[in-house]
Amino acid sequence: MFETSGKPRCPGEQDCEEYQGVVESSCLMEFDNKLVDIGAYQACLQCEKLSTKPLVQLQRMADIVPDEKLHRYRVDADVEPLVDRIEQLAERQKAGWLVDFGALEWFEAQLLVFWLNAEKQMERITIQAQQMMTQALLQALAKSR
């Protein structure tokens, strides 16, 4: 079982006995050209581990099941194109293109700056982790001799 800080975590739909235990349900619904068993999601809504369910599964569930517990996990249709645009602008800037911040909406410019800063921070963290792993490996090799 997955655990975080001593609290049990959701193992995900594939490995959850409660979720998989709902064999039959009269709550079938078509979503993305597939029949989805809404009844199985009812097991999730009643589960104390709902907040630790994998985010992708929570987002899919929030799009299908109209429940207030899931509202914060819904992906707003207006947000996705904005995120795609910011990602595209960031990629262009990394490729050497000039981004005219004056031509952007205020919030687009703010999001782009936030995105670029987050990417730089992730790069620094990755480099630091690689250096630490290399150092640990070299120390382990030195001790084994």
ABEGO torsion letter per residue (X at the ends): XBBBGGBBBBAEAAABAAAAABABBABBBBBGGBBBBAAAAAAAAABAAAAABBAAAAAAAAAABBBAAAAAABBBAAAAAAAAAAAAAAAAAAAGBBBBAAABBAAAAAAAAAAAAAAAAAAAAAAAAAAAAAAAAAAAAAAAX
